[in-house]
């Protein structure tokens, strides 16, 4: 049995729904994220691995089987890690800036799921890509939420009026 640190990679095949709550704007919504990355893991208790995963296998059990198993747990580990970050009031546009914290949260959640049952410790998680396809919608909702403040609404209307006057002046000149 290989007890060296082994690499794996993951790509969540579809967008993952995440609930966000922005204390600044009052936005409370569900968004989607798309994420892919890699991880390393190590068999730390071969006995648990044998009993929990490979015990009924007559031939060798490939590392790819373990990677597939860990990947199946990735989505379960991802949700709480993101929720922990959004509970702090972090905005969706801030997700890329907290990749180290998100990676560590996923690592801890995965390790919790794999150590006790399978004797596998997840050593590291890296995130190669994080995309929020709903970001334009969220930014529009945040802008709308900000406009509930009368002073912000007046400032927005003043800026819009100035832009309209500039556009009208340019139309008259051409």
TAUR-V965907 format. One record per residue. N is the residue number from 0. RES is the residue in three letters. NEAR is the number of other ideal C-beta (glycine too) atoms within 12 Angstrom. Layout:
# TAUR-V965907
n=N res=RES near=NEAR
n=N res=RES near=NEAR
This chain:
# TAUR-V965907
n=0 res=UNK near=23
n=1 res=UNK near=17
n=2 res=UNK near=18
n=3 res=UNK near=13
n=4 res=UNK near=18
n=5 res=UNK near=26
n=6 res=UNK near=22
n=7 res=UNK near=33
n=8 res=UNK near=24
n=9 res=UNK near=35
n=10 res=UNK near=23
n=11 res=UNK near=31
n=12 res=UNK near=13
n=13 res=UNK near=13
n=14 res=UNK near=22
n=15 res=UNK near=33
n=16 res=UNK near=22
n=17 res=UNK near=35
n=18 res=UNK near=22
n=19 res=UNK near=36
n=20 res=UNK near=23
n=21 res=UNK near=27
n=22 res=UNK near=16
n=23 res=UNK near=17
n=24 res=UNK near=26
n=25 res=UNK near=18
n=26 res=UNK near=30
n=27 res=UNK near=17
n=28 res=UNK near=27
n=29 res=UNK near=22
n=30 res=UNK near=33
n=31 res=UNK near=25
n=32 res=UNK near=37
n=33 res=UNK near=26
n=34 res=UNK near=37
n=35 res=UNK near=25
n=36 res=UNK near=30
n=37 res=UNK near=27
n=38 res=UNK near=38
n=39 res=UNK near=28
n=40 res=UNK near=38
n=41 res=UNK near=29
n=42 res=UNK near=32
n=43 res=UNK near=22
n=44 res=UNK near=21
n=45 res=UNK near=20
n=46 res=UNK near=16
n=47 res=UNK near=21
n=48 res=UNK near=32
n=49 res=UNK near=18
n=50 res=UNK near=15
n=51 res=UNK near=24
n=52 res=UNK near=29
n=53 res=UNK near=26
n=54 res=UNK near=15
n=55 res=UNK near=10
n=56 res=UNK near=15
n=57 res=UNK near=7
n=58 res=UNK near=8
n=59 res=UNK near=12
n=60 res=UNK near=24
n=61 res=UNK near=16
n=62 res=UNK near=26
n=63 res=UNK near=15
n=64 res=UNK near=21
n=65 res=UNK near=35
n=66 res=UNK near=26
n=67 res=UNK near=17
n=68 res=UNK near=28
n=69 res=UNK near=42
n=70 res=UNK near=29
n=71 res=UNK near=21
n=72 res=UNK near=33
n=73 res=UNK near=35
n=74 res=UNK near=27
n=75 res=UNK near=20
n=76 res=UNK near=35
n=77 res=UNK near=39
n=78 res=UNK near=25
n=79 res=UNK near=24
n=80 res=UNK near=37
n=81 res=UNK near=39
n=82 res=UNK near=24
n=83 res=UNK near=23
n=84 res=UNK near=33
n=85 res=UNK near=35
n=86 res=UNK near=17
n=87 res=UNK near=19
n=88 res=UNK near=19
n=89 res=UNK near=28
n=90 res=UNK near=29
n=91 res=UNK near=36
n=92 res=UNK near=26
n=93 res=UNK near=24
n=94 res=UNK near=35
n=95 res=UNK near=22
n=96 res=UNK near=15
n=97 res=UNK near=25
n=98 res=UNK near=25
n=99 res=UNK near=19
n=100 res=UNK near=23
n=101 res=UNK near=35
n=102 res=UNK near=32
n=103 res=UNK near=24
n=104 res=UNK near=29
n=105 res=UNK near=42
n=106 res=UNK near=33
n=107 res=UNK near=24
n=108 res=UNK near=29
n=109 res=UNK near=39
n=110 res=UNK near=30
n=111 res=UNK near=21
n=112 res=UNK near=27
n=113 res=UNK near=37
n=114 res=UNK near=26
n=115 res=UNK near=16
n=116 res=UNK near=19
n=117 res=UNK near=34
n=118 res=UNK near=27
n=119 res=UNK near=40
n=120 res=UNK near=29
n=121 res=UNK near=41
n=122 res=UNK near=27
n=123 res=UNK near=24
n=124 res=UNK near=37
n=125 res=UNK near=25
n=126 res=UNK near=35
n=127 res=UNK near=19
n=128 res=UNK near=19
n=129 res=UNK near=35
n=130 res=UNK near=22
n=131 res=UNK near=31
n=132 res=UNK near=19
n=133 res=UNK near=26
n=134 res=UNK near=25
n=135 res=UNK near=14
n=136 res=UNK near=20
n=137 res=UNK near=30
n=138 res=UNK near=21
n=139 res=UNK near=16
n=140 res=UNK near=26
n=141 res=UNK near=29
n=142 res=UNK near=22
n=143 res=UNK near=19
n=144 res=UNK near=23
n=145 res=UNK near=21
n=146 res=UNK near=21
n=147 res=UNK near=17
n=148 res=UNK near=16
n=149 res=UNK near=11
n=150 res=UNK near=12
n=151 res=UNK near=19
n=152 res=UNK near=17
n=153 res=UNK near=13
n=154 res=UNK near=16
n=155 res=UNK near=19
n=156 res=UNK near=15
n=157 res=UNK near=14
n=158 res=UNK near=16
n=159 res=UNK near=16
n=160 res=UNK near=14
n=161 res=UNK near=14
n=162 res=UNK near=14
n=163 res=UNK near=14
n=164 res=UNK near=14
n=165 res=UNK near=14
n=166 res=UNK near=14
n=167 res=UNK near=13
n=168 res=UNK near=12
n=169 res=UNK near=11
n=170 res=UNK near=10
n=171 res=UNK near=9
n=172 res=UNK near=8
n=173 res=UNK near=7
